[in-house]
Amino acid sequence: MVKLSVGPANEWRPSYDGSAQIIPVPETRNICIAWISGGQKERLCKLEGGYIQQFGYVFSNPKFVLYEDLLDRGKHLLCHDRLLIECEAHAFINEVSYVNSWLFDPSTPTAVHHDVPEHSLTSDHKQLLASGENSDIVLVASDGREFRAHAAILSSRSTVFAAMFKHNMKEKHEKRVKIEDLSSEHVEGLLNFIYTDTVPEITSVAPDLFVAAHKYNISKLIVLCEEAMVSDLKVENAAEFLMSADLHGAGQLRMAAKRFTITHFKEVKATDRWKKMVEHSPHLADEIMDEFAELMAKLTSA
């Protein structure tokens, strides 16, 4: 028989032989390992002892658990206001040698860490797109290159594709979608984003994908393209980006392109794209000139 005495510490009393009133010397070959099974954590402890009494051995440790620990909800030792203590007792006989291992001498609680596989959804979808396995739709770029795709994935990412495949439209029956305003490079970029949420080398394809993202109502791609275009503003494209931003209501890009144009007005005004902007969006040129007029008025009145 084994009797366990673990605390709480301010209730612990040493066990001793009632007749002799002498605290016995513990039998160190006998070991008891005890732990608290609480809400989230465990307190592991080796109980020294093996005190021989009339009815068996007594194992004791006055610091196993304290009252303040039990009442501290942050330690999670109580589960539904109940204290559950589990233990293992090990008795060694003369013929068995002591083995120094964590099981018999656990100095600290042991945490088990499981190897969690890395997220593979992106790579799985990329492989699915590359292989075309189980594809049920074909996208045709302006240069005639065909891309096998999956209507369910396209529909889940674009409300325009969803409507196209849901209603009685030509694309639904022919299982083909002709995208005459995008080259194969840009269709590939569009599909990459739809399947993996990323676009390799997005800066080089952002202006065309920006338009495509609006056409197919893919909001996150709109944001990514707009940010890429802002970071790539230069003399050669400032007027073009300003027109595109104005057409699609992209506030961040519109403001950045307008400020860049005003700052580098002489250089931007000399480009062919500025001339195109004046022809197709004269209100933008007027807006730039108004900004200059307001700036000159502030300078002359200072």
N, C-alpha and C positions, 0 to 999 in steps of 0.2 A: 504494500500500500504506500502511496506517495501523497503527502499533504503539501499543498502549495501555499506559501505566505508571501505575498508580493506588495502589500501596502493597501491604501495610500500610506505615505510615510508617517504622517502624524497619528496613524492608528496602529502602526506596526509595533509589535512587542516581540522580543526574542523568545524563541521556544526553548524550553529546557525541561529537564527531567524533574517532575514534581516532587519526587521523594528525596532526591539528592540536592535539589535546588542549585545545581551547577550547570553552567552553559557548556554543552558538550563540544568537542572539537569536530569540525565538519569532516566528512569523508569526501575528499576532493576528487576521488575517482568517479563519483556520481554527479552528473550535470543535468540541470533542467534549463531549457531554453523557452522563454515566455515572450509573447507579443500581444499587443492590443489590436484587435480588429475593429477599427472605428469607421468614421464616415469616409475618410479619404487617405489617412496616413496610418502608419504602424509604428509602434515603439518596441524595438527589439532589445532583449536583455538576456544575458546569461546569469542565472541565479546560482551563486555559490552555495554549497551546502551538502546535503546528504546527512543531516542530523538524525541519528538513530533514536527513535522513540519507541514506546510500547507497541504502537500500531504501524510503524514504518518509518519512512524518511520525511524530513521537513526541509523544504528549500525556501530561503528568505533573501530578500533584497530590499532594504528600507527606502531606496531611491528609485524604485521602479516607476512609480507614478505619484504625483503630488496632487493635493486637492485643487490648488490653483490651476494646474494643468487640466484637470477634469472639467473645471468650470469655464475654462477659456475655450469658447466655441471656435476660435481660429485654429486651434490644434486638432480639431475634428477627432478627438479620442472617443467621444460618446456618439452612439448612433441611436437616434430616437430615444434619448435619455437613458440608454442602457450601456453598461460597460461590459464588453465581451473580451475575455482573456483566453488565449489559446497557448498551450505549452506542449513541449516534448521532453520527456525524461529519458536520460541515457545512463545505464548502469554498466560499469566495467568490472570484469572479473580479472583475477590474477593472470589468466592465460591470454588476455587481450592487451595489446600495446595501445597507448594513446596516440591518436592521429591528429596532428595540428591542422585543422581545416576550418573554413568559414562556418561550417555546420555546427561545430562544437565550440567555437570561440568567436561569435559574431560581435565584434567590437562596435560596429556601426550598422545602422539599418541598411539593407541591401535594396537598391532600386533596380528594377528590371526594365531595360530599354529594348523595345522591339524595332527592328529595322523596317521602316516604313518606305514602301516603294515610291519613287519619284512620280510626280504627276505626268501622265503619258497621253492625256487627251489631245494636246496639240500635235505631238508627233504621230499619234494614231490617225488623226484627221489628215495630216499632211501625207501620210502613206496612202490613205484611202483616196485622196485626190490624185496622187501620182499614179496609182495603179488603175483607177477608174473602175474598180471592182464593184459590181452590183449597181453601176450607174444606170440611170433611166432618162437622162436628158443630155442634149448636146448644145454647147454654146459655141457660136460661130463668130470669130472676130472679123473685122473689116477686111483683113488681108486673106480671109478664107480658112485660116487655121481653126481646127475644131478642138474643143475641150469637153471631155466627158465629165459629167457632174451628177449630183443627186438632188432631185426636186425637193425632197424633204428638208435637206440641209439649206438649200437656197431659200426655201419658204420660211424657215425658222429664223433667218437672218435679215430678210427683206420683205416688207409688207407688199412691195410691188411684185416681186416674184411670187409671193403667196397668192395674190389675186390673179396673177397670170395663169397659175396652174390650177386654181380652184374653179374659175369660171370657164365658160365654153368659148375659149379663145384658140386661135390657130396654133399657138405654141404648145398648148395642152395636147392637141391631136397629133401634131407633127413630131412632138418630142424634140424640137429644135428651137433655139432662141438666137436670132441673128442680131448681133450688136454691131451695127454698121458705123457707129461713131467711136469705137475703141479698137486700137490695134491689138495684135496678139499679146504684145508685152503688157498692155494695160488690162486686158481681160485676165491674163495670168495673175497680175497683181490683185485684181478684184477678187478672184477666186481664192487666192492665198489668204486674203483678209477674211473672207467669209468662212473659210475652213479653219484657220489657225489664229485669227484675231491679230495677225501681224502682216506687215508688208516689207519684204527685204528691199533695201535701197529705196525707201519711200520718197526721199527728196527728189529723185529724178523723175518719178511718175506722179507726184502729188498733184500737179495742175489738172491732169486728165482724170485722175481718180477722184479729185474733188468734185468735178462735174458729174461723174458716174455715181458717186456716193449720194448726191442730191437726187439724181434720176431714179435710183433704186431705193431711196430713203433708208440709208444705212448711217445712223446718227454718229456712231463712234468713229467710223471712217471719215466722216466729214470733219470731226474735231482733229483727228490725227493729220489729215491732209492740210487743214488750215494752219496748224502749228508748224508743220514742215515748210509750208510756203512762207510763213512769217520769218522763219529762221534762214530762208534762202533768198530773201529780198536783195535785189541788186539793180543797177541801172538798166540792164537789158530787159528785165521782166516787171519792173515796178508798175508801169502803166497797164500791162496785161493783168497783173494780179489785182490791181485796183478795179478794173472793169469786172473781173470775175467775182470779186467780193461784193461789189455793188449789185450785181445781177442776182446773187444767191443769198443776200442778206447776211454776209459773214462779217459781223461787226469788228472782231479783233483784227482780221486781215485787212479790212477796209481802212481802219485807223492807222495801222502800221504802214500800209502801202502809201497812204496819203502823206503821212509825216516824212517817209523816205523820199517821196517825190518832191516835196517842198524843200527838203534839205539838200537834195541833189538835182534841183530843178533844171539847171542849165544842161547837165548831161542827159537827164531823162527826156527833156524836150527835143533833143536831137535824134532820138531813136524812132524807128519806123512804128513801133507799138504806140508811142505817144500820138503819132499822126492818126493811127487807126482808132485810138480812143477818142480823139477830137471828132472824128468822122461819125463813129457809132454811138458814142456816149458824150456828147458835147457838154452836158450838165456837169460832168466830172471835171472837165477842163475849166468851166466857169467857177466851180467850187474851189479849185486850186488857186485861180486868180483872185477870188474873193479873200482867200486866206492871206495871200500876199498883200492885198490892199489893206486889210485889217492890220497886218504886221507893220507895214509902212506907216500907217496912221499912228500907231503906238510909238514907233521910233521917232517920228517927227514931232510928236507932242511931248516927248520926254524932256 
